[in-house]
Amino acid sequence: MEQRISLVTLGVADVSRSLEFYKSLGWSGQEVNETVFFQAGGIGVVLWQQDKLADDASVEKFAGLGFRGVAIAHNVRTKDEVDRVIAAAQAAGGVITKAPAEMLYGGYAGYFADPDGHLWEIADNPGFTLNADGTLTIPEFGDQ
């Protein structure tokens, strides 16, 4: 298996509501067969009704909005940009789960949950290079 992620699919309760939330954040997507596709840098983010996603994966639907063991990170270039994105998410109806703050690793980050409880970390991390095209480069950590 190649070391790559192609798509992140978010199971949502209401595709239209979630589309409006992400549009409020400035995202532009394409609706196809009750599914929404967003180009997000070099990967795709998909919104799909959670029952249909659970059926497709042959698993039971997750009940509730508790922690699902996954967070999606969106790195930015400045602390001010972290604050702006977190504020935009809150204005769009997202829930701030952790206000932006200085982090132990020397960065600055906060978290919000979208209307279905999917966690997004918004981070300015000086240790990870964010390239001009928005791609992230994981640094060489050496022998740690």
Buried (B, 14 or more C-beta within 10 A) or exposed (E): EEEEEEEBBBBBBBBEBBBEBBBBBEBEBEEEEEBBBBEBEEBBBBBBBBEBBBEEEEEEEBEEBEEEEEEBBBBBEEBEBBBBBBBBBEEBEBBBBEEBEEEEEEBBBBBBBBBBBBBBBBBBBEEBEBEEEEEBEEEEEEEE
